[in-house]
Amino acid sequence: MSLLDDFINFLNENLPKAPSFHPYYEEALAQMLKAGGKHFRAQLLLGTVNALRPELTQEAMRVALGLEMMHTYSLIHDDLPSMDNAALRRGKPTLHIMYDEVTAILAGDALNTHAFYEISRSNLSPEVRIKCVEILSQNAGANGMVLGQALDCFYENTDKKDIVAAKQRLGLTDKKLSLDELKFLHIHKTAKLIAASLKMAAVIAELSETECEKIYNIGLDLGLAFQIQDDIIDVISDENEAGKPVNNDTDKNSFTNLLGVKGAIESKNELIRRVEEDLRSLKAGIKDVIENLINKHLKG
């Protein structure tokens, strides 16, 4: 059994439970977790731990599960009518389509907080658990993924009445983001959570602080390449292949909109070259894990 299969089994055996007389709340908590996905972040975390300290791989499963819950919450909220208003995710109807918008909001809220509950339950030292909570909250929260999402929603070419009204009330005008601003947005929205998955793995494996920061910085470049690939897929793929609506970023701040598809591919490949160069200074096991995921998800 592969490490990915092992994680998927662990996820399915540890779906959040909330028994009550609500007809579908508990089902909604599990729906998007069960829908699949790449589990890219969990694979990075578990693969790195397995390469460095294989005896801790099983103990790291709950941290990887917490990471997956945090990522899934962000997707649920990203798909809401007030944000992307998407009807499909991972090949399945989004939660606000399958159930209702209130349930989707609350399911996302629940997975956000349940992520930290799972980390707290891991069979790791208290110091490691606290450090993992710190890393995840720092990169997913106010100065991480949520900041990136706030920037993305505010600066998209939107006709959402509340955002338009807020801009008018505050005397703000629309602007097109520069490349540096676009990178800042997506480093926060996407790359920081990917970098956090590597840094948490390094902490679990008890690497030095210097090594943890080095692997985190590699993760930022890897995460930015991952986002550019997602932008490219939105342009060149179809809905069945992508498992979500495509050509959905025409009004958004995407790399393909700013650079064109060819320019985006070149930018992605340059980031991959930089990651591969930086990986040479890391242990061979980590290098193999990251390069395998690059070959599977980012090339071609």
N, C-alpha and C positions, 0 to 999 in steps of 0.2 A: 504494500500500500504506500502511495506517495505521501509526502508531507501535506500536500494540498488536500488529498482525500481524507487524511487524518483530521485536518482542521475542519473540513466540511462536516464530517461525522460528529466532531466535538460540538460544533455550532448547532447542529440539529438536535443533539442530546441536551443542549443547554439553552434553548430558546426561553425568553423571558416569560414568567408565569405571573398572572394577576387574576386569579379566579374571583368572579363576582356575578351579579345578575345582569351585567351589561351583555347584550346579545352578540357583540363582535369585537369588543375592545381588545381582549387578549389575542384573538386571531389577527387583528390588525398589527399588533406589536411584532408578530412573527412573520407576517406576510412578505415584506420586502427582504428580510434576512434569508428566507427560504427561496427567494426568487433567483438566487445564484449570483452572478457577477464574476469579475476576475479574481477577487480577493487579493489584489495586488499588494496592498499594504500589509495584510496578514502574512502573505508569503515572504515579503521582505523581512519582517520581524522574525518569523519562525525559521526561515532559511538561514538568517545570520546567526541566530542563537544556536541552531543546529550545527553550523560550521565551526563555531567557536567553543561552545560548551554543550555538546549533544546530550549530556545527562540532565540539562535544564530545559530541554525542548518541551516536554510535557507540562512542566511547571509554568512555562510561558504561554500555554494555550489560552488561559483566561485573559491575559494581557492582550493577546491577538484578538480575542473575542470582543473585548472592550473597544479596541481600535476599530474593528469592523462595525460595531454598533454606532460608534461616533460617526464614521463615514456614512453609514446608512441613514442616520438621522439627517445628515446634511443633504442627502439626495432627496429624501421625503420633503423637506422644507423647500429645496430648490425647485421642485416640481409644482409647488402650490400655485393656485391662480394668481396670487399677489406677486409671484416671482416669474417663473418660466411658463406656468400654466400648461405643463406637459401631461399628455394623456397616457404615455407609455414609458416604462422604465424596466430594464432587464427583461424585455420581451413580455412584460405583464402590465395590466392596467395600474396606473399610479393609485395611491391610497385614496386621494380625494375623489377619484373616479369610481373606484371599487366600493367605497363606503361614503364618506362625506368629508368636507374640508375640516370641520372641527376634529374629527377622529384623526385625520392626517397630521394636524398640528400637534395634538396631544401624543400621538404615537412617536413623533419626532422628539418631542420634549422628553418622553419617557426613556427612549433609547439613549439620548444624550446623557442623562443622569445615571442610567443603568450601566453605562460604560465604566464609570468609576467604581460602581459596586462590584463589577466583575474583577477589575484590577485589584480591589481591596481583598478579594477572596482567593487570589492566587497564592500558591504555596511557595512564595519567595520571601526573602527577609523583609522586615518592616521598612528598612532603609531603601531597598530597591523598589518596593511597592509605592512608597511616598514619592520617590524620584520619578517613577513612571507616571503617576498622577500629575505631578508638576509639569512634565514634558508634554503630556497630552493636553492638559488644560491650557498651557501657554500657547501651543501651536494650533489648537482648535477654537480657542475662545476669542476674547475681545481684541487681541492684537495679532490674531492668526487668521484662521479660516473665515470667521465671521466678519472681520474687517474687509477681507477680500470680497466677500459676498456683498457687503454694503457698497463698496466701490463699484462692483459690477452692476448692481441694480440701479445705482444712482446715475451712472454715466452711460448706460445703454440708451439707444435711441428709442425712447419709450413714449407711449401715449397713455400710460397709467395715470389716471386723473389725480391721485393723491400726490404722486411724485412731481407731476407737472405743477400742481398747485403749490407745493412746498418750494419749488424753485422760483416760482413767480413771487411768492410771499417774501422770500429771502433775497430777491433781486439777483438771482443766479442765472447765468446763461449756459446753454449747452456748449460743450467743447469736445473735440476729438482728442483722444489720449495719444500721447507720444509713445514711442517704443519703450522708453524707460518706465513710464507710468503704467503701461500695459504689463510689463514684466513685474513691477511692484504688485499690481493687482493679483496676478496669477501666482506669484510666489506665495502670497498670503492665502489666496482662495484654495489652491491645490497643492503647491509644492511643500508647504510647511507640514502638512499632515503626513506626507510621504517621507519627508526628512525625519519627522518625529518617530516614525515606525522603525527606522534604522537606529536612531539614537536610543530609543527604549531597548532595542535588542543589545546594543553595545553596553548599556547600563546593566541589563540582566546578566550579560557575560562578564561583567566587572572589568571592562576596559578602563584605561586611564581617562581622565577628563580631556586631555589633549586628543586622544584617539576618538573619544565620543564626539567632540566638536568637528574633527576631520570627517567622520562618517556622516555627520549631520549636514555639513556643507556639500558633500557629494550628493546627499539626498535632495537638497534644494535644486541642484542642476538636473537631477533625475526627474524630480517632480515637475519642473518646468518643461522638460522634454515630453513628459507624459501628457501635460495639458496641450501642448502644441499638436501632439498626435491626435488627441481628442478633437481639436479644432479641425484638423485635416479630415478625420473620419466623418465629421458632420457635413463636409462638403462633398466628399467623393464616395461615400457609402450609401447604402439604402437602409430603410427602417428595419427590415428583417435581419440584416447582417449586424446592424448596430444595436438592436434590441431597445431602441428609443427613437423618438422623432429625430429626423435629420433635416439639414438645411434650416435649422432652428436658431442659428447664430447670426442671421443676417443683420439684426439690429443690435448685436452685442459687440463688446470689445474683444474680438478674437484675433489671433495671429494671422489667420487666413484673410480676414477683412483688411488688416493693416499691411501685410506683406505679400498677399497673394499666396496661392497654394505652393508655387515653386519656392518663393522666399521663405515660407513657413517650413517646408521640408529642409531647406538648407540650414535654417536656424536650429531645427530639431537635431539634424545630423551633427552640427557643430557642438551642441550640448552633449550629445552622446560621445563624441570624440573626447571631449573634456572629461567626462565621467570615466571613460575607459582609461584615460591617461592617469587620472587621480587614483584609480583602483590599483594601479601597479604598486602603490606604497602600502596597500593593505594586505592582510593575510590571504593566501590563495583561496581558501574556502569562501570568504566573503566575496571576493572577485568573481568566483564561479557562479554564486547565487545571483548576483546583480546582473552579470552578463547574460545568464540564461533568461532572466526576465526581460531584459532589453531585447534579446533576439526574438522572444515570443510575442511581446506586446508593442515594441516601438520601432522595429525595423520593417521595411517593406512598404 
